[in-house]
C-alpha cells in the first residue's frame, strides 16, 4: 500500500476520535459495513480501509469519512481498530505500531505440504548457568566481519556488504512470501522480532540468507574480468520459532524472537553472523549514529528489490516518548531515525540496528537493536522504536544453549 502523509494521519485521528461503534474487542469478530463477517484489527492493517484512504482526494469526501467512522470497532491500548474483511488484513503498521495484526497467533505447531514442521513456542530466561553457557556460545562465534565498504548513505548496499542479513519466508496455506527480516547471530540461529513470528495467518517456514537482489537469480557486480558474483543464496527450514513469553503486541514490549534452523548454515562471503554486544568493550561505546539495512519490507507494501542501507541518528528514549505519546517506552528499547526522511522504511521489521565497534581487540559489526515499531509516516522524520539487544542478552543466551 502507499505510504500515508501527515495530513491523512491527522485526519484518521480526528475521524476515529469517537466511541466504539461496534463495541468489539481487539482481534474479535465483528460485522463490516458490507454486512460481512470481519475481524477487529488496527486500522492500517486493513487493506480495504487503507486502499480507500490512499486513493481518495483531499480533503476526504464525506462518504469516505462516514465509512471509516462506521468501521471503527474500538480503541485498544491507544491503537484505533476497524472491522475488516479477514482476506484483506495485512501485517501493516498502525498509527504507531509493529508490523503485525491483532489476529490470533498461529498454533504452536502445524504442517503444510510445502514446508517443514516448525514449532512456535514462547521462550523464557533460564538459570544463570544456562545464560552463561549461551553467552559462551556467542563469544565463540566468529562474527561481524565484512570486506565491503562501510559507508551507509540510504542507498543500495554493496554485494555481500552485510552478510548476516536474513529474509523470513512465510506460508499462508497457498503461497510463500517474504515479509520480515532478521540477522544471523550463530550458524544455527537468526534473531528477529516477536511480531515477525506471531504474524496473523502466516507461518514461518524458512529463512533465506545470502540474498542481495530479490529479483535476480544470481547476484553479481562488474563486467568482464572484473565481474564478481556472490555464492548462491541459502534457504534453510526453521526447526523452531521462539518468541519472548512476555511479548505484548499492543504495547510493543519484549518484541524479540529467534529462529532455530534445522541445520547450520554454510559460512560464505555472503553468509556470516553479526556480533552481539557480549563483551564489555562492545557495550561501552556511545554512538550517535547507527546503520539500518533491509529490503524495505515492513509488511506495508513498501519494498526494494536490492538490499538497502542507511545511517540514522540515535535519539534518547525521553525524546521518543515525547514523539510517541501513546506508548510507554522503557530502557529496554532504543530510539533512532527521524532525519532527512530516512527511517525503517529502508529496513525490515525484525532487521538490525548496528554499527562497527570494538570486539575482542578488533573492529566488528555489532547489532544493538531490532526493528520493532515506528511511525506509519515512513520517511516523515518520525523516529522508530527498536528492541535494545543488550537488555535481552540473557534471554537470547538462554534460548540457544543447545546450539
Order of alpha helices (4+ residues) and beta strands (2+ residues): alpha-beta-beta-alpha-alpha-beta-beta-beta-beta-alpha-beta-beta-beta-alpha-beta-beta-beta-beta-beta-beta-alpha-beta-beta-alpha-beta-beta-beta-beta-alpha
